Amino acid sequence: MKKNIWFIALSAGLLTSSCSEFLDVQPEGDATTTTYFTSDQQAIDAVDALYERFHQEALYGRELFWEQGGACDVVWGRTRGYNTLATLKYTGDESPLDKTFKELYVVMARANWVVDQLLKKQTLSEVEKRSLGEAYFTRGWAHFLIAYRYGLDTQGVPFVRYEDYSGGYNNSIPPQQKSVMDNYQLIIEDMDKAIENLPRFEAYDADNRGRAHKAAAVAFKVKAYAYWATWDATKWQNVITLVNELEQTYGRGLADTYAELFSSDFNDFWNKEYLWTIPGNGGSTGGGSEFPGVILENKGWGIYNGWGQNKPSYDIYEEMAKDGAGNDRLVRTILEYGQEFQFFGETRKFYSGSDVESGFMINKYMDPFKHEDATGNGYVNTNGDWPTARINFPIIRFAEMLLFRAEAYLMTNQADKATVDLNNLRKRSNLAPLPGTATMANLYHERRCELAFEFTDHLFDLKRWHRSSNATIKELAKKELNAHPRARHYENRQDPESAFTVGDYEDYKDKATYDDHLMVFPYPSVQITKSNGQLKQNPGY
């Protein structure tokens, strides 16, 4: 295949400038790629640099969440320059899409290098074996995020494994897989390799909790098979089998309370629902995702530098309120006007006086902000320009696994078993059980409400459901994809008790009519140009 500079991180520069940036974190001095992996610490440093990319703003810090403006649960709160993400008029060159695309290929390239280098060693220490598993895991994770957002049954996404080249990777352009199903197979294989090399979560000491583990890799296999089922319904059985394995082999289950999942108490972080997260410690070290501060009221009522972005719509509030006003899940997920909450040790009633009006704020990640002197006591980052907080930010939790299994049961004519899974979720949030046997409409409601404002990707749920053979969920997805979100508009925005009306959210009203080519994003134009015709743009763009 013709060599070319493409994706930047996959070029020959990877083993010089790109790699040196993350190799520099190791404490033994300036390493080179020819002498790396001579100690356990070097393996740890190399892998930690892989995780760090996911924590940054370009991925789970903020940029991935802009995409959710294309559904009806999240409004942006502040006008941005890439309105096409909210109106579904994608170009592929929107700055969040372009930045995320590049970052994910950086992770894949660096994970590729770690895998390749460790496989060349004749024997691995226990830490190096774990590091190899972590590299497979992060490569599969990054690959998954690209695959489902850009890949189709007729055209996959570019991917290459360095270890497949007997003479070493030649820096050629990664081949665009024939189908996204080929990408999913490669992701499954990476997660299987991760499972072979990783320990169980329980084997980690306190200092290493938060690293990849066997059950986390199984959970990513569940997600890959569920998305694969969009194109091949036989994969739903794999979903059922693997979720059963998470329960029976790995002891995963639901946490006792919904609030425990979003607690600022370290003792709550590693509950039985935990599968994969970005743990944050707050304080001056600033570890974790900045999303808790991104969603906080802009300027935080004069107390802390919130950013005022990504707010709930009236639509998701209305959907959650179907279970009864004031129910546990709704109150823990959304702040509405007049609702009491704790902020820096003070009891306040919520109102929002800034930005484009929504009438709500996300409440799931607010627990760290409740403490008196939350910054001084280490719960919230002292740097308001990087507003991380002490919370175990969820990427995959067992509740999502139950929802995938319930969906698989429904799609394989086992509605009675789906009813059990959905009712277990409802029971945990003190909601009444379903009045009858579960339907796809129930699945839509439970998945939307249980996982609201987590990056389980509600927008892509709608997109894959729009292709579903089930008429009920297809119609629900079509309705939401073609709707414009609503907000509450208050007579006096400074008054928590003010009267309001419900109407359209005031920004990005020119939403495109949805069709199936919008299921995936277009590739950034610069990548099409640099590939000299070897990267094919997605159909319809």
C-alpha positions as CSV (number, residue, x, y, z in Angstrom):
1,M,0.0,0.0,0.0
2,K,1.3,3.5,-0.8
3,K,2.9,5.3,2.0
4,N,1.7,8.7,3.0
5,I,1.5,11.1,5.9
6,W,-2.0,10.5,7.2
7,F,-3.7,10.8,10.6
8,I,-0.5,12.4,11.8
9,A,-0.1,9.9,14.7
10,L,0.2,7.0,12.3
11,S,3.0,8.5,10.3
12,A,6.7,7.7,10.7
13,G,6.9,10.5,13.2
14,L,5.2,8.3,15.8
15,L,8.4,6.8,16.9
16,T,10.1,10.2,17.3
17,S,8.2,13.3,18.2
18,S,4.8,11.8,18.9
19,C,6.0,9.0,21.1
20,S,8.6,11.1,22.9
21,E,5.9,13.3,24.3
22,F,4.4,10.5,26.3
23,L,7.6,8.6,27.0
24,D,9.0,11.7,28.7
25,V,6.7,11.0,31.7
26,Q,8.9,8.2,32.8
27,P,11.2,9.0,35.7
28,E,14.4,7.2,34.7
29,G,15.6,9.9,32.2
30,D,15.2,10.4,28.5
31,A,14.2,7.1,26.9
32,T,14.2,6.2,23.3
33,T,11.9,3.8,21.5
34,T,14.9,1.4,21.0
35,T,15.6,1.1,24.8
36,Y,12.0,1.3,26.1
37,F,10.4,-1.4,28.2
38,T,13.5,-2.2,30.2
39,S,11.7,-1.9,33.5
40,D,8.2,-2.3,34.9
41,Q,8.0,1.4,35.5
42,Q,8.5,2.2,31.8
43,A,5.6,-0.2,31.0
44,I,3.4,1.6,33.6
45,D,4.3,5.0,32.2
46,A,3.6,4.0,28.6
47,V,0.2,2.6,29.5
48,D,-0.8,5.5,31.8
49,A,-0.2,7.8,28.8
50,L,-2.9,5.8,26.9
51,Y,-5.5,6.3,29.6
52,E,-4.6,10.0,29.9
53,R,-5.8,10.7,26.4
54,F,-9.3,9.6,27.2
55,H,-9.5,11.9,30.2
56,Q,-8.7,15.0,28.1
57,E,-11.1,17.6,26.9
58,A,-11.0,16.2,23.3
59,L,-12.7,12.9,24.5
60,Y,-14.6,12.3,27.7
61,G,-13.8,15.8,29.2
62,R,-16.2,17.6,26.9
63,E,-15.9,17.2,23.1
64,L,-17.8,13.9,22.7
65,F,-20.8,15.4,24.5
66,W,-21.4,18.1,21.9
67,E,-22.8,15.4,19.5
68,Q,-25.7,14.8,21.9
69,G,-27.2,18.1,20.8
70,G,-28.5,16.2,17.8
71,A,-31.0,14.3,20.0
72,C,-33.6,15.8,22.4
73,D,-32.1,15.2,25.8
74,V,-29.3,17.8,25.9
75,V,-29.2,21.4,24.9
76,W,-25.9,23.2,24.8
77,G,-26.6,26.2,27.1
78,R,-24.2,28.4,25.2
79,T,-24.1,29.2,21.5
80,R,-21.2,27.5,19.7
81,G,-19.6,27.8,16.3
82,Y,-20.3,24.2,15.2
83,N,-24.1,24.3,15.2
84,T,-24.2,21.5,12.6
85,L,-23.7,19.0,15.3
86,A,-27.1,20.0,16.8
87,T,-28.8,20.4,13.4
88,L,-27.5,17.1,11.9
89,K,-26.0,19.0,9.0
90,Y,-22.7,17.4,9.5
91,T,-19.6,18.4,7.5
92,G,-17.0,16.2,9.3
93,D,-14.8,19.3,9.9
94,E,-16.6,20.5,13.0
95,S,-13.8,21.2,15.5
96,P,-15.1,18.7,18.1
97,L,-15.4,15.9,15.5
98,D,-12.0,16.7,13.9
99,K,-10.3,16.8,17.3
100,T,-11.9,13.6,18.6
101,F,-11.1,11.8,15.4
102,K,-7.4,12.7,15.7
103,E,-7.1,11.9,19.4
104,L,-8.6,8.4,19.0
105,Y,-6.1,7.6,16.2
106,V,-3.3,8.8,18.5
107,V,-4.5,6.4,21.2
108,M,-4.7,3.5,18.7
109,A,-1.2,4.3,17.3
110,R,0.4,4.5,20.7
111,A,-1.5,1.4,21.9
112,N,-0.3,-0.4,18.7
113,W,3.3,0.5,19.6
114,V,3.0,-0.8,23.1
115,V,1.4,-4.0,22.0
116,D,4.1,-4.5,19.3
117,Q,7.0,-3.8,21.6
118,L,5.8,-6.0,24.4
119,L,5.1,-8.9,22.1
120,K,8.7,-8.7,20.9
121,K,9.9,-9.5,24.4
122,Q,10.6,-13.2,25.1
123,T,9.3,-13.1,28.7
124,L,7.1,-10.6,30.4
125,S,7.0,-9.6,34.0
126,E,3.6,-9.7,35.8
127,V,3.4,-5.9,35.3
128,E,4.3,-6.1,31.7
129,K,1.7,-8.8,31.1
130,R,-0.9,-6.5,32.6
131,S,0.4,-3.6,30.6
132,L,0.0,-5.7,27.4
133,G,-3.6,-6.3,28.4
134,E,-4.2,-2.6,29.1
135,A,-2.7,-1.8,25.6
136,Y,-5.1,-4.2,23.9
137,F,-8.0,-2.8,26.0
138,T,-7.3,0.9,25.2
139,R,-6.7,0.0,21.5
140,G,-10.1,-1.7,21.4
141,W,-11.8,1.1,23.2
142,A,-10.5,3.8,20.9
143,H,-11.2,1.6,17.8
144,F,-14.8,1.1,19.1
145,L,-15.5,4.8,19.4
146,I,-14.3,5.3,15.8
147,A,-16.0,2.2,14.4
148,Y,-19.6,2.8,15.4
149,R,-19.5,6.5,14.7
150,Y,-18.0,6.2,11.2
151,G,-18.5,2.6,10.1
152,L,-21.3,1.0,8.0
153,D,-22.1,-2.5,6.9
154,T,-20.9,-1.5,3.4
155,Q,-17.8,0.4,4.5
156,G,-15.7,0.0,7.6
157,V,-13.2,2.4,9.2
158,P,-9.3,2.4,8.9
159,F,-7.5,0.2,11.3
160,V,-4.2,-1.7,11.4
161,R,-2.4,-3.9,14.0
162,Y,1.3,-3.2,14.1
163,E,2.0,-6.8,15.3
164,D,0.6,-8.2,12.0
165,Y,3.7,-6.9,10.2
166,S,6.6,-9.4,10.5
167,G,9.2,-6.9,9.7
168,G,7.7,-4.1,11.7
169,Y,4.9,-1.7,10.8
170,N,5.9,0.2,7.6
171,N,3.8,3.3,8.3
172,S,1.6,2.7,5.3
173,I,-2.0,4.0,5.3
174,P,-4.1,1.8,7.5
175,P,-6.6,-0.1,5.3
176,Q,-10.2,0.9,5.5
177,Q,-12.0,-2.3,6.6
178,K,-14.5,-3.8,4.1
179,S,-17.4,-3.5,6.7
180,V,-17.8,-2.2,10.2
181,M,-18.5,-5.8,11.1
182,D,-14.9,-6.5,10.3
183,N,-13.9,-3.7,12.7
184,Y,-16.2,-5.1,15.4
185,Q,-14.5,-8.5,15.0
186,L,-11.1,-6.9,15.4
187,I,-12.3,-5.1,18.5
188,I,-13.7,-8.3,20.0
189,E,-10.3,-10.0,19.3
190,D,-8.5,-7.1,21.1
191,M,-10.8,-7.4,24.1
192,D,-10.3,-11.2,24.2
193,K,-6.5,-10.6,24.3
194,A,-7.1,-8.1,27.0
195,I,-9.0,-10.6,29.0
196,E,-6.2,-13.1,28.6
197,N,-3.6,-10.7,30.1
198,L,-5.5,-8.6,32.6
199,P,-6.2,-9.4,36.2
200,R,-9.7,-9.4,37.7
201,F,-10.6,-6.1,39.4
202,E,-10.4,-7.7,42.8
203,A,-6.7,-8.4,42.3
204,Y,-5.8,-4.7,42.2
205,D,-4.5,-3.0,45.3
206,A,-6.0,0.4,46.2
207,D,-3.3,2.3,44.3
208,N,-4.2,0.5,41.0
209,R,-8.0,0.5,41.1
210,G,-9.2,2.2,37.9
211,R,-6.9,0.2,35.6
212,A,-8.4,-2.1,33.0
213,H,-9.6,-5.5,34.2
214,K,-11.2,-8.6,32.8
215,A,-14.8,-7.6,33.4
216,A,-14.3,-4.2,31.8
217,A,-13.1,-5.9,28.6
218,V,-16.2,-8.3,28.7
219,A,-18.4,-5.2,29.0
220,F,-16.9,-3.7,25.9
221,K,-17.5,-6.9,24.1
222,V,-21.2,-6.6,25.1
223,K,-21.3,-3.1,23.6
224,A,-19.5,-4.2,20.4
225,Y,-21.9,-7.1,19.9
226,A,-25.0,-4.9,20.6
227,Y,-23.9,-2.4,17.9
228,W,-22.9,-5.3,15.6
229,A,-26.5,-6.5,16.0
230,T,-27.6,-3.5,14.0
231,W,-26.3,-5.3,11.0
232,D,-26.5,-8.9,12.1
233,A,-29.3,-9.8,14.5
234,T,-27.7,-13.1,15.4
235,K,-25.3,-11.2,17.6
236,W,-28.0,-10.5,20.2
237,Q,-27.4,-14.0,21.6
238,N,-23.7,-13.0,22.3
239,V,-25.0,-10.1,24.3
240,I,-27.1,-12.3,26.5
241,T,-24.3,-14.8,27.0
242,L,-21.8,-12.2,28.0
243,V,-24.0,-10.3,30.4
244,N,-24.8,-13.6,32.1
245,E,-21.0,-14.1,32.4
246,L,-20.6,-10.7,34.0
247,E,-23.2,-11.7,36.6
248,Q,-22.2,-15.3,37.2
249,T,-18.4,-15.3,36.7
250,Y,-17.5,-11.7,37.7
251,G,-20.2,-11.0,40.3
252,R,-21.4,-7.8,38.8
253,G,-24.8,-6.4,39.7
254,L,-26.7,-3.3,40.6
255,A,-25.5,-1.0,43.3
256,D,-27.8,-0.7,46.3
257,T,-28.8,2.9,45.6
258,Y,-28.8,5.2,42.5
259,A,-27.0,7.9,44.5
260,E,-24.1,5.6,45.4
261,L,-23.1,5.6,41.7
262,F,-22.4,9.3,41.7
263,S,-21.0,9.7,45.2
264,S,-17.9,11.8,46.1
265,D,-17.0,9.2,48.8
266,F,-14.1,7.1,47.7
267,N,-15.7,4.2,49.6
268,D,-18.5,4.2,47.0
269,F,-16.4,4.2,43.9
270,W,-15.8,0.5,43.4
271,N,-19.3,-0.9,44.0
272,K,-20.6,-4.0,42.3
273,E,-22.1,-2.0,39.5
274,Y,-18.7,-0.6,38.5
275,L,-17.4,-1.9,35.2
276,W,-15.4,1.0,33.6
277,T,-15.1,4.6,34.6
278,I,-12.8,7.6,34.6
279,P,-12.1,8.1,38.3
280,G,-11.6,11.6,39.5
281,N,-10.0,12.7,42.7
282,G,-10.6,16.5,42.6
283,G,-8.2,18.7,44.5
284,S,-5.2,20.5,43.1
285,T,-4.0,17.4,41.1
286,G,-7.1,17.6,39.0
287,G,-7.5,14.0,38.0
288,G,-10.5,12.8,36.1
289,S,-13.0,14.3,33.6
290,E,-13.8,18.0,33.6
291,F,-17.4,17.3,32.7
292,P,-18.8,18.0,36.2
293,G,-17.5,21.6,35.9
294,V,-18.5,21.9,32.2
295,I,-22.2,21.3,33.1
296,L,-22.2,23.5,36.2
297,E,-24.0,26.8,36.0
298,N,-21.8,29.4,34.3
299,K,-19.7,31.1,36.9
300,G,-21.4,28.9,39.6
301,W,-23.5,31.7,41.2
302,G,-20.3,33.6,41.9
303,I,-18.8,30.8,43.9
304,Y,-17.0,28.5,41.4
305,N,-16.1,28.8,37.7
306,G,-18.7,26.5,36.1
307,W,-18.9,26.6,32.3
308,G,-22.7,26.5,31.8
309,Q,-22.7,23.9,28.9
310,N,-24.7,20.8,28.2
311,K,-28.0,21.2,30.0
312,P,-31.1,19.0,30.2
313,S,-34.0,19.7,27.9
314,Y,-37.7,19.8,29.0
315,D,-38.1,16.6,26.9
316,I,-35.9,14.4,29.1
317,Y,-37.5,16.0,32.2
318,E,-40.9,15.1,30.8
319,E,-39.8,11.6,30.0
320,M,-38.4,11.0,33.5
321,A,-41.5,12.5,35.1
322,K,-43.7,9.8,33.6
323,D,-42.5,7.7,36.5
324,G,-44.0,10.2,38.9
325,A,-42.9,13.8,39.8
326,G,-40.1,13.8,42.4
327,N,-39.1,10.2,41.8
328,D,-35.6,9.2,43.0
329,R,-34.0,8.9,39.6
330,L,-35.4,12.2,38.3
331,V,-34.4,14.2,41.4
332,R,-30.9,12.7,41.4
333,T,-30.4,13.3,37.6
334,I,-31.9,16.8,37.0
335,L,-32.1,20.0,39.0
336,E,-35.2,22.0,38.3
337,Y,-36.2,25.5,39.5
338,G,-36.9,25.6,43.2
339,Q,-35.2,22.2,43.9
340,E,-33.0,22.4,46.9
341,F,-29.4,21.2,46.6
342,Q,-26.1,21.6,48.6
343,F,-23.4,23.8,47.1
344,F,-20.2,24.5,48.9
345,G,-21.9,23.7,52.2
346,E,-24.9,26.0,51.6
347,T,-28.5,24.9,50.9
348,R,-29.7,26.7,47.8
349,K,-32.7,26.6,45.5
350,F,-31.8,26.1,41.9
351,Y,-32.2,28.8,39.3
352,S,-30.2,29.6,36.2
353,G,-29.5,33.2,35.3
354,S,-27.1,32.9,32.5
355,D,-26.7,31.7,28.9
356,V,-29.4,30.3,26.6
357,E,-32.3,29.3,28.8
358,S,-33.0,25.6,29.5
359,G,-34.6,25.7,32.9
360,F,-32.6,22.8,34.2
361,M,-29.1,21.6,35.1
362,I,-27.6,18.1,35.3
363,N,-27.5,16.9,38.9
364,K,-25.8,13.5,38.5
365,Y,-22.2,14.8,39.1
366,M,-23.0,17.5,41.7
367,D,-22.1,15.5,44.8
368,P,-18.5,16.8,45.1
369,F,-19.8,20.3,45.1
370,K,-22.0,19.9,48.1
371,H,-19.1,20.0,50.6
372,E,-18.2,23.0,52.6
373,D,-15.1,24.5,51.1
374,A,-15.2,21.9,48.4
375,T,-12.0,23.1,46.8
376,G,-10.0,23.5,50.1
377,N,-11.1,20.1,51.2
378,G,-10.1,18.4,48.0
379,Y,-13.4,17.5,46.5
380,V,-13.3,19.9,43.5
381,N,-10.3,21.1,41.5
382,T,-8.9,24.3,42.8
383,N,-8.3,25.4,39.2
384,G,-11.7,26.5,37.8
385,D,-10.2,26.4,34.3
386,W,-9.9,22.7,34.6
387,P,-13.0,21.9,36.8
388,T,-12.5,18.2,37.6
389,A,-14.1,16.7,40.7
390,R,-14.1,13.7,43.0
391,I,-16.4,11.4,41.2
392,N,-16.2,8.0,39.5
393,F,-17.3,9.2,36.0
394,P,-19.2,6.3,34.4
395,I,-18.3,4.9,31.0
396,I,-19.9,1.5,31.4
397,R,-21.9,0.4,34.4
398,F,-23.8,-2.8,34.9
399,A,-27.1,-1.1,34.5
400,E,-26.3,-0.6,30.9
401,M,-25.5,-4.3,30.6
402,L,-28.9,-5.1,31.9
403,L,-30.5,-2.7,29.4
404,F,-28.5,-4.3,26.5
405,R,-29.6,-7.8,27.7
406,A,-33.2,-6.6,28.0
407,E,-33.0,-5.3,24.4
408,A,-31.5,-8.6,23.3
409,Y,-34.3,-10.5,25.0
410,L,-36.9,-8.4,23.3
411,M,-35.2,-8.8,19.9
412,T,-35.2,-12.6,20.4
413,N,-38.8,-12.9,21.5
414,Q,-38.1,-13.4,25.2
415,A,-40.1,-10.4,26.6
416,D,-40.7,-12.1,29.9
417,K,-36.9,-12.1,30.7
418,A,-36.6,-8.5,29.5
419,T,-39.4,-7.6,32.0
420,V,-37.3,-9.0,34.9
421,D,-34.2,-6.9,33.9
422,L,-36.1,-3.7,33.5
423,N,-38.0,-4.2,36.7
424,N,-34.8,-4.7,38.6
425,L,-33.6,-1.3,37.4
426,R,-36.9,0.3,38.4
427,K,-36.9,-1.3,41.8
428,R,-33.5,0.1,42.6
429,S,-34.8,3.6,41.9
430,N,-38.0,2.9,44.0
431,L,-40.1,3.0,40.9
432,A,-43.3,0.9,40.4
433,P,-42.7,-2.3,38.3
434,L,-43.9,-2.3,34.7
435,P,-47.7,-2.8,34.5
436,G,-47.3,-5.7,32.1
437,T,-44.8,-7.6,30.0
438,A,-41.9,-5.4,28.7
439,T,-42.1,-3.8,25.3
440,M,-39.6,-1.9,23.1
441,A,-41.3,1.3,24.2
442,N,-40.5,0.4,27.8
443,L,-36.9,-0.3,26.8
444,Y,-36.6,3.1,25.1
445,H,-37.9,4.8,28.2
446,E,-35.7,2.9,30.7
447,R,-32.5,3.3,28.7
448,R,-33.1,7.0,28.1
449,C,-33.9,7.7,31.7
450,E,-31.5,5.4,33.5
451,L,-28.4,6.5,31.5
452,A,-29.3,10.2,30.9
453,F,-26.2,12.5,30.7
454,E,-23.7,9.6,30.7
455,F,-21.7,8.9,27.5
456,T,-23.5,5.8,26.6
457,D,-24.4,7.8,23.5
458,H,-28.2,8.3,23.5
459,L,-27.9,9.9,20.0
460,F,-26.4,6.8,18.5
461,D,-29.0,4.6,20.3
462,L,-31.6,6.6,18.3
463,K,-29.6,6.2,15.1
464,R,-29.2,2.4,15.4
465,W,-32.9,2.1,16.5
466,H,-33.9,4.0,13.4
467,R,-32.6,0.9,11.5
468,S,-34.3,-1.6,13.7
469,S,-36.6,-4.3,12.5
470,N,-38.8,-3.4,15.5
471,A,-41.5,-1.0,14.3
472,T,-42.2,0.5,17.8
473,I,-38.6,1.6,18.6
474,K,-38.0,2.6,15.0
475,E,-40.9,5.1,15.2
476,L,-39.8,6.4,18.6
477,A,-36.3,7.0,17.3
478,K,-37.6,8.7,14.2
479,K,-39.8,11.0,16.3
480,E,-37.0,12.1,18.5
481,L,-34.4,12.5,15.8
482,N,-36.7,14.8,13.9
483,A,-37.8,16.9,16.9
484,H,-36.3,20.1,18.2
485,P,-35.7,20.1,22.0
486,R,-37.9,22.2,24.3
487,A,-37.0,24.3,27.3
488,R,-38.8,26.0,30.2
489,H,-38.9,29.8,29.8
490,Y,-39.3,31.7,33.0
491,E,-40.9,35.1,33.7
492,N,-38.0,35.9,36.1
493,R,-35.0,33.7,35.7
494,Q,-33.5,34.9,39.0
495,D,-36.5,33.7,41.0
496,P,-36.5,29.9,41.8
497,E,-40.3,30.1,42.2
498,S,-41.0,32.0,39.0
499,A,-43.8,31.0,36.6
500,F,-42.8,29.5,33.3
501,T,-44.0,28.4,29.9
502,V,-42.7,25.5,27.8
503,G,-41.5,26.2,24.3
504,D,-38.7,25.5,21.8
505,Y,-35.1,25.8,22.9
506,E,-34.0,29.1,21.5
507,D,-30.9,27.9,19.6
508,Y,-30.2,25.7,16.5
509,K,-33.8,25.5,15.2
510,D,-33.0,24.6,11.6
511,K,-32.6,20.8,12.2
512,A,-32.3,18.6,9.2
513,T,-34.9,15.9,8.4
514,Y,-33.2,12.6,9.5
515,D,-32.3,9.9,7.0
516,D,-30.1,6.9,7.4
517,H,-27.0,8.4,5.9
518,L,-26.8,10.5,9.0
519,M,-26.3,7.4,11.1
520,V,-22.5,8.0,10.8
521,F,-20.4,11.1,10.6
522,P,-18.5,12.1,7.5
523,Y,-14.7,11.8,7.7
524,P,-12.8,15.1,8.1
525,S,-12.1,16.5,4.6
526,V,-8.4,16.8,5.4
527,Q,-8.1,13.1,6.0
528,I,-9.8,12.3,2.7
529,T,-7.3,14.6,0.9
530,K,-4.2,13.2,2.6
531,S,-5.2,9.6,1.9
532,N,-4.8,10.0,-1.9
533,G,-8.1,8.3,-2.5
534,Q,-7.6,5.4,-0.1
535,L,-10.1,6.6,2.4
536,K,-13.6,6.6,1.0
537,Q,-16.0,9.2,2.3
538,N,-19.2,7.9,3.8
539,P,-22.2,7.7,1.4
540,G,-24.4,10.8,1.3
541,Y,-21.7,13.3,2.2
